[in-house]
């Protein structure tokens, strides 16, 4: 094929999965056989996209540069060779890249899918000529239209002459930090100038050069963020304080950044203290710079800030090539509330991590990890253990093609417990009921049983019998945790010692089906406000397009609005920092009136703007009591917000007797 020249052209020859087996893009993979930017006719690229679902994805790739007497405007052959566990890129038969290390992790899974996922499924081919986009930018006055990508042929061959290679599980020999890299301080911190004594390099134009050693404050014009940065001392600690006058159009509209060197295969811990003057979110990550395509190394980590300084942390393993100019980013855009950041540390903790035996339920509520037997190393049995005793002989195996657990029994036991498949660290909460489901069959009719036990192996109840036959069936087993205490490290055990034949199992799930709440450690009345002591912890927000005064008069909150602004949130009295508990039903009530009849929005939401309550209250000039109920799906810090903007006429709204309490049955 031959490709067009011109700013903004983006020709590509690429592949996408037929089915998103491992999750949405790019957890199920993308293979870019060739892509090019129309402004640079000497260069094409080959890349794979993989990892977790966007935005916590990553990629690997490299560029091919044509010889001096050639460019992509002429016909060239672009190809890959794809074998299990390895992909090779060619231009005109010349090998220029080999990749054999990647991963995929689904949104509801605790471990990576077994290599070579995601590139072990069927993909389809795409040829296209895009105009505009991030790869080569938009067209300009120099771009000539029409442009053409001309394709002579597309061919797909099967390998002949030898067998396909077997995938080799990626291994990593840990590198060391090069001597010429930015080195950690004596205390191990990869971040310099923790107290901001060197100040901040201001980067507010695309032509500005960031400092490669100390702190940078970025407000690039493309993202419309505006603000200033200074230092502030809180309890003896120096913080970088960002005051925001325009929140911009992206999280990265305002950034605090320092460069650091990170090594392939090493694990790092990022810690920092942060606060705002109200509840808001802060996104941070470790990434590559422009030369790495701003690759997301750590995944985006979003934290909920409050008006009190708190400590936050996250860890990540750097699975890409060593980057001596990586960036620690604090992204503060899209929210005009100020941010304080201090005590920033990044440390190499490779080999120091201690894994917990407790398994938090997965994002979809499943308490069983790797119940689909397709994760971890080539055994595909990560998180599962087997116990074979008393003369029984058996082995749990998973075939790469069908990915089901096969208990290969060569010698039957004399009791059910002689052959066990089990998972530890299962969290069972007192007073709650659960439902275990799984698919299973046996080579001939066989009886197995399933039960739950404590960490010490003592069963909570008699194991439930399950009769299998030769056909796949789905089985459901209920369980109630009747103990006086919860057990966060219990065991799920399948007993197969008396099975007459081999047993096969898949799709194991354990879901909590009740919502018993232990109220002993829960605040039953998180908010009781009659304004007798003024505004206390209320944090009103007035956007720049609005004009309003928030005050307390006659022991009631008054919001005198002369200009409502363009958005509902342009005028926003807020009560932040409410610690609410998962599974609890709350009742919010308040009295309200308005000098002009109008609607306002009432919300309960966290710092990421996830709403747990969203209602419309229709106000008149007489006080009315409004009452709403909502159930919390998670433990979270939330804010009560009254959205009073986007109203043309001048008026006054009055609030009183705001109550938030637990509603117990």
ChimeraX attribute file (.defattr): number of C-alpha atoms within 10 A of each C-alpha:
attribute: neighborCount
match mode: 1-to-1
recipient: residues
	/A:1	16
	/A:2	17
	/A:3	26
	/A:4	24
	/A:5	22
	/A:6	22
	/A:7	21
	/A:8	22
	/A:9	28
	/A:10	26
	/A:11	24
	/A:12	22
	/A:13	19
	/A:14	20
	/A:15	19
	/A:16	19
	/A:17	21
	/A:18	12
	/A:19	13
	/A:20	17
	/A:21	15
	/A:22	24
	/A:23	20
	/A:24	15
	/A:25	19
	/A:26	27
	/A:27	27
	/A:28	29
	/A:29	31
	/A:30	20
	/A:31	24
	/A:32	20
	/A:33	25
	/A:34	23
	/A:35	23
	/A:36	25
	/A:37	28
	/A:38	28
	/A:39	19
	/A:40	15
	/A:41	19
	/A:42	18
	/A:43	17
	/A:44	23
	/A:45	18
	/A:46	26
	/A:47	20
	/A:48	21
	/A:49	23
	/A:50	26
	/A:51	28
	/A:52	24
	/A:53	21
	/A:54	16
	/A:55	12
	/A:56	18
	/A:57	22
	/A:58	26
	/A:59	21
	/A:60	17
	/A:61	16
	/A:62	15
	/A:63	15
	/A:64	18
	/A:65	17
	/A:66	14
	/A:67	9
	/A:68	7
	/A:69	6
	/A:70	13
	/A:71	18
	/A:72	20
	/A:73	16
	/A:74	12
	/A:75	15
	/A:76	17
	/A:77	15
	/A:78	19
	/A:79	21
	/A:80	20
	/A:81	16
	/A:82	17
	/A:83	18
	/A:84	16
	/A:85	21
	/A:86	18
	/A:87	18
	/A:88	17
	/A:89	25
	/A:90	19
	/A:91	18
	/A:92	10
	/A:93	12
	/A:94	12
	/A:95	14
	/A:96	14
	/A:97	17
	/A:98	16
	/A:99	15
	/A:100	16
	/A:101	18
	/A:102	24
	/A:103	22
	/A:104	27
	/A:105	24
	/A:106	18
	/A:107	14
	/A:108	15
	/A:109	20
	/A:110	20
	/A:111	17
	/A:112	21
	/A:113	24
	/A:114	23
	/A:115	25
	/A:116	22
	/A:117	24
	/A:118	28
	/A:119	24
	/A:120	16
	/A:121	15
	/A:122	13
	/A:123	18
	/A:124	11
	/A:125	15
	/A:126	12
	/A:127	15
	/A:128	12
	/A:129	18
	/A:130	14
	/A:131	19
	/A:132	17
	/A:133	13
	/A:134	10
	/A:135	16
	/A:136	20
	/A:137	16
	/A:138	14
	/A:139	18
	/A:140	11
	/A:141	7
	/A:142	10
	/A:143	16
	/A:144	13
	/A:145	9
	/A:146	6
	/A:147	15
	/A:148	13
	/A:149	17
	/A:150	14
	/A:151	13
	/A:152	9
	/A:153	7
	/A:154	11
	/A:155	5
	/A:156	9
	/A:157	6
	/A:158	7
	/A:159	11
	/A:160	7
	/A:161	5
	/A:162	6
	/A:163	8
	/A:164	12
	/A:165	10
	/A:166	10
	/A:167	14
	/A:168	14
	/A:169	15
	/A:170	13
	/A:171	8
	/A:172	11
	/A:173	7
	/A:174	11
	/A:175	11
	/A:176	12
	/A:177	18
	/A:178	13
	/A:179	7
	/A:180	7
	/A:181	13
	/A:182	19
	/A:183	18
	/A:184	17
	/A:185	12
	/A:186	7
	/A:187	8
	/A:188	13
	/A:189	16
	/A:190	22
	/A:191	24
	/A:192	22
	/A:193	15
	/A:194	18
	/A:195	16
	/A:196	16
	/A:197	12
	/A:198	11
	/A:199	16
	/A:200	21
	/A:201	18
	/A:202	19
	/A:203	18
	/A:204	17
	/A:205	12
	/A:206	11
	/A:207	8
	/A:208	12
	/A:209	12
	/A:210	18
	/A:211	16
	/A:212	16
	/A:213	14
	/A:214	20
	/A:215	25
	/A:216	22
	/A:217	23
	/A:218	26
	/A:219	24
	/A:220	21
	/A:221	14
	/A:222	13
	/A:223	17
	/A:224	17
	/A:225	27
	/A:226	20
	/A:227	19
	/A:228	15
	/A:229	19
	/A:230	13
	/A:231	18
	/A:232	15
	/A:233	13
	/A:234	11
	/A:235	6
	/A:236	7
	/A:237	12
	/A:238	18
	/A:239	23
	/A:240	23
	/A:241	20
	/A:242	24
	/A:243	17
	/A:244	21
	/A:245	16
	/A:246	19
	/A:247	23
	/A:248	24
	/A:249	15
	/A:250	16
	/A:251	20
	/A:252	23
	/A:253	24
	/A:254	31
	/A:255	23
	/A:256	24
	/A:257	24
	/A:258	25
	/A:259	26
	/A:260	25
	/A:261	18
	/A:262	31
	/A:263	22
	/A:264	18
	/A:265	20
	/A:266	21
	/A:267	20
	/A:268	23
	/A:269	16
	/A:270	22
	/A:271	17
	/A:272	16
	/A:273	19
	/A:274	25
	/A:275	24
	/A:276	21
	/A:277	16
	/A:278	24
	/A:279	25
	/A:280	25
	/A:281	25
	/A:282	21
	/A:283	18
	/A:284	24
	/A:285	21
	/A:286	28
	/A:287	25
	/A:288	20
	/A:289	15
	/A:290	9
	/A:291	8
	/A:292	16
	/A:293	12
	/A:294	14
	/A:295	20
	/A:296	23
	/A:297	22
	/A:298	23
	/A:299	21
	/A:300	18
	/A:301	15
	/A:302	15
	/A:303	16
	/A:304	22
	/A:305	28
	/A:306	23
	/A:307	18
	/A:308	14
	/A:309	18
	/A:310	14
	/A:311	15
	/A:312	14
	/A:313	14
	/A:314	14
	/A:315	18
	/A:316	18
	/A:317	18
	/A:318	20
	/A:319	21
	/A:320	19
	/A:321	11
	/A:322	18
	/A:323	19
	/A:324	18
	/A:325	20
	/A:326	25
	/A:327	23
	/A:328	23
	/A:329	20
	/A:330	23
	/A:331	22
	/A:332	27
	/A:333	27
	/A:334	20
	/A:335	21
	/A:336	21
	/A:337	20
	/A:338	20
	/A:339	26
	/A:340	24
	/A:341	22
	/A:342	25
	/A:343	17
	/A:344	22
	/A:345	18
	/A:346	23
	/A:347	19
	/A:348	20
	/A:349	15
	/A:350	13
	/A:351	8
	/A:352	9
	/A:353	11
	/A:354	6
	/A:355	6
	/A:356	9
	/A:357	12
	/A:358	14
	/A:359	19
	/A:360	17
	/A:361	19
	/A:362	14
	/A:363	11
	/A:364	10
	/A:365	13
	/A:366	18
	/A:367	24
	/A:368	27
	/A:369	27
	/A:370	25
	/A:371	24
	/A:372	19
	/A:373	27
	/A:374	26
	/A:375	25
	/A:376	17
	/A:377	15
	/A:378	18
	/A:379	17
	/A:380	23
	/A:381	23
	/A:382	20
	/A:383	19
	/A:384	18
	/A:385	13
	/A:386	17
	/A:387	15
	/A:388	17
	/A:389	16
	/A:390	13
	/A:391	12
	/A:392	18
	/A:393	16
	/A:394	24
	/A:395	15
	/A:396	20
	/A:397	17
	/A:398	19
	/A:399	14
	/A:400	13
	/A:401	6
	/A:402	10
	/A:403	17
	/A:404	22
	/A:405	24
	/A:406	20
	/A:407	22
	/A:408	15
	/A:409	20
	/A:410	12
	/A:411	16
	/A:412	21
	/A:413	22
	/A:414	15
	/A:415	15
	/A:416	19
	/A:417	20
	/A:418	20
	/A:419	31
	/A:420	24
	/A:421	20
	/A:422	18
	/A:423	23
	/A:424	23
	/A:425	22
	/A:426	25
	/A:427	18
	/A:428	23
	/A:429	22
	/A:430	17
	/A:431	17
	/A:432	18
	/A:433	18
	/A:434	18
	/A:435	15
	/A:436	20
	/A:437	17
	/A:438	17
	/A:439	18
	/A:440	24
	/A:441	22
	/A:442	23
	/A:443	15
	/A:444	15
	/A:445	16
	/A:446	19
	/A:447	20
	/A:448	23
	/A:449	20
	/A:450	20
	/A:451	20
	/A:452	25
	/A:453	20
	/A:454	18
	/A:455	15
	/A:456	9
	/A:457	11
	/A:458	11
	/A:459	16
	/A:460	17
	/A:461	13
	/A:462	11
	/A:463	17
	/A:464	15
	/A:465	14
	/A:466	16
	/A:467	14
	/A:468	23
	/A:469	15
	/A:470	15
	/A:471	13
	/A:472	14
	/A:473	12
	/A:474	15
	/A:475	14
	/A:476	13
	/A:477	15
	/A:478	14
	/A:479	19
	/A:480	18
	/A:481	18
	/A:482	14
	/A:483	13
	/A:484	9
	/A:485	11
	/A:486	15
	/A:487	19
	/A:488	18
	/A:489	20
	/A:490	25
	/A:491	24
	/A:492	24
	/A:493	24
	/A:494	23
	/A:495	25
	/A:496	28
	/A:497	26
	/A:498	20
	/A:499	26
	/A:500	18
	/A:501	21
	/A:502	21
	/A:503	25
	/A:504	21
	/A:505	22
	/A:506	22
	/A:507	16
	/A:508	20
	/A:509	19
	/A:510	23
	/A:511	17
	/A:512	19
	/A:513	13
	/A:514	13
	/A:515	13
	/A:516	13
	/A:517	18
	/A:518	12
	/A:519	12
	/A:520	7
	/A:521	8
	/A:522	14
	/A:523	14
	/A:524	16
	/A:525	13
	/A:526	16
	/A:527	16
	/A:528	13
	/A:529	20
	/A:530	17
	/A:531	19
	/A:532	15
	/A:533	10
	/A:534	16
	/A:535	18
	/A:536	10
	/A:537	12
	/A:538	17
	/A:539	18
	/A:540	20
	/A:541	21
	/A:542	20
	/A:543	20
	/A:544	13
	/A:545	14
	/A:546	20
	/A:547	17
	/A:548	23
	/A:549	14
	/A:550	22
	/A:551	15
	/A:552	17
	/A:553	13
	/A:554	9
	/A:555	17
	/A:556	22
	/A:557	24
	/A:558	21
	/A:559	23
	/A:560	20
	/A:561	23
	/A:562	16
	/A:563	19
	/A:564	25
	/A:565	22
	/A:566	16
	/A:567	15
	/A:568	16
	/A:569	20
	/A:570	23
	/A:571	31
	/A:572	23
	/A:573	21
	/A:574	20
	/A:575	21
	/A:576	25
	/A:577	22
	/A:578	20
	/A:579	13
	/A:580	22
	/A:581	21
	/A:582	13
	/A:583	17
	/A:584	23
	/A:585	18
	/A:586	21
	/A:587	17
	/A:588	20
	/A:589	18
	/A:590	19
	/A:591	18
	/A:592	24
	/A:593	22
	/A:594	22
	/A:595	15
	/A:596	14
	/A:597	13
	/A:598	16
	/A:599	15
	/A:600	19
	/A:601	17
	/A:602	19
	/A:603	21
	/A:604	23
	/A:605	21
	/A:606	22
	/A:607	22
	/A:608	16
	/A:609	14
	/A:610	11
	/A:611	14
	/A:612	16
	/A:613	17
	/A:614	14
	/A:615	12
	/A:616	13
	/A:617	18
	/A:618	15
	/A:619	22
	/A:620	16
	/A:621	15
	/A:622	12
	/A:623	15
	/A:624	15
	/A:625	15
	/A:626	15
	/A:627	14
	/A:628	14
	/A:629	15
	/A:630	17
	/A:631	17
	/A:632	16
	/A:633	13
	/A:634	12
	/A:635	12
	/A:636	17
	/A:637	19
	/A:638	26
	/A:639	24
	/A:640	22
	/A:641	23
	/A:642	23
	/A:643	21
	/A:644	24
	/A:645	25
	/A:646	18
	/A:647	21
	/A:648	12
	/A:649	11
	/A:650	14
	/A:651	18
	/A:652	18
	/A:653	22
	/A:654	22
	/A:655	23
	/A:656	21
	/A:657	19
	/A:658	19
	/A:659	17
	/A:660	22
	/A:661	17
	/A:662	21
	/A:663	15
	/A:664	11
	/A:665	4
